[in-house]
């Protein structure tokens, strides 16, 4: 997942502001899991809207979305590589199942 400096740079590029407080609060080592809880997004966003304005709330949501995207993309890549390996293992003559091999190579990307 992006580190705080990366989140700050993304916010700066998107809004012209760093929103350092938002990103440092969200990624605080002692509370990171709790503050990334998707069940609490609205609650946390409302807190930022009240304290720093609506744009800060939106940056909090972007922060969580960016983290979700990176984390799930990483896991999908790992799972797809393992799946392709399994398909190749159980397919001794790959020329007999071109659709399966095409599918396997497409998910590994």
C-alpha positions in Angstrom: 0.0 0.0 0.0 1.2 3.5 -0.6 3.2 5.1 2.3 2.2 8.4 3.8 4.6 10.4 1.6 3.0 8.8 -1.5 -0.5 9.6 -0.3 0.6 13.2 0.3 2.0 13.5 -3.2 -1.2 12.0 -4.7 -3.3 14.5 -2.7 -1.1 17.4 -3.7 -1.3 16.5 -7.4 -5.1 16.0 -7.2 -6.0 19.0 -5.0 -3.0 21.2 -4.6 -3.0 20.4 -0.9 -1.1 17.8 1.1 -3.8 16.7 3.6 -0.9 15.4 5.7 -3.1 15.2 8.8 -5.6 13.0 7.0 -2.9 10.6 5.8 -0.9 10.5 9.0 -4.1 9.8 11.0 -5.3 7.1 8.6 -1.9 5.3 8.6 -1.0 5.7 12.3 0.8 2.5 13.2 -1.3 1.8 16.4 -4.7 2.3 14.7 -4.1 1.5 11.0 -6.3 -1.6 10.8 -9.2 0.1 12.6 -8.9 3.3 10.5 -8.9 1.3 7.3 -12.1 -0.5 8.2 -14.5 0.0 5.3 -17.5 -0.2 7.7 -16.3 3.0 9.2 -15.6 5.0 6.1 -18.6 7.3 6.4 -18.0 7.9 10.1 -14.3 8.8 9.5 -15.1 10.9 6.4 -17.7 12.9 8.4 -15.1 13.6 11.1 -12.7 14.9 8.4 -15.4 17.0 6.8 -16.3 18.6 10.1 -12.7 19.2 11.0 -11.0 20.1 7.7 -13.8 20.4 5.1 -15.4 18.2 2.5 -12.3 18.0 0.3 -10.4 16.5 3.2 -13.1 13.9 3.6 -12.8 13.1 -0.1 -9.1 12.7 0.3 -9.7 10.2 3.2 -11.9 8.2 0.9 -9.3 8.3 -1.9 -6.7 7.2 0.6 -8.7 4.1 1.5 -9.6 3.4 -2.2 -5.9 3.7 -3.2 -4.9 1.2 -0.5 -7.7 -1.2 -1.4 -6.6 -1.1 -5.1 -3.0 -1.7 -4.3 -3.6 -4.5 -1.8 -6.2 -6.3 -3.9 -4.1 -6.0 -7.1 -1.1 -7.5 -5.3 -3.2 -10.4 -4.1 -4.9 -11.0 -7.5 -1.4 -11.1 -9.1 -0.3 -13.7 -6.6 -3.4 -15.8 -7.0 -3.4 -15.6 -10.8 0.2 -16.8 -10.9 -0.7 -19.7 -8.7 -3.7 -20.6 -10.7 -1.8 -20.5 -14.0 0.8 -22.8 -12.4 -1.9 -25.2 -11.4 -3.4 -25.2 -14.9 0.0 -25.8 -16.5 0.7 -28.6 -14.0 -2.4 -30.5 -14.9 -2.2 -30.0 -18.7 0.5 -32.2 -20.1 -0.3 -31.4 -23.8 -1.2 -27.7 -23.9 -1.9 -27.9 -27.6 -5.0 -29.9 -26.9 -6.7 -27.2 -24.9 -5.9 -23.8 -26.5 -8.9 -22.0 -24.9 -7.8 -23.0 -21.4 -4.2 -22.0 -22.1 -5.3 -18.7 -23.6 -7.5 -18.0 -20.5 -4.6 -19.0 -18.1 -2.2 -16.6 -19.8 -4.8 -13.8 -19.8 -5.4 -14.0 -16.1 -1.7 -14.1 -15.3 -1.3 -10.5 -16.6 
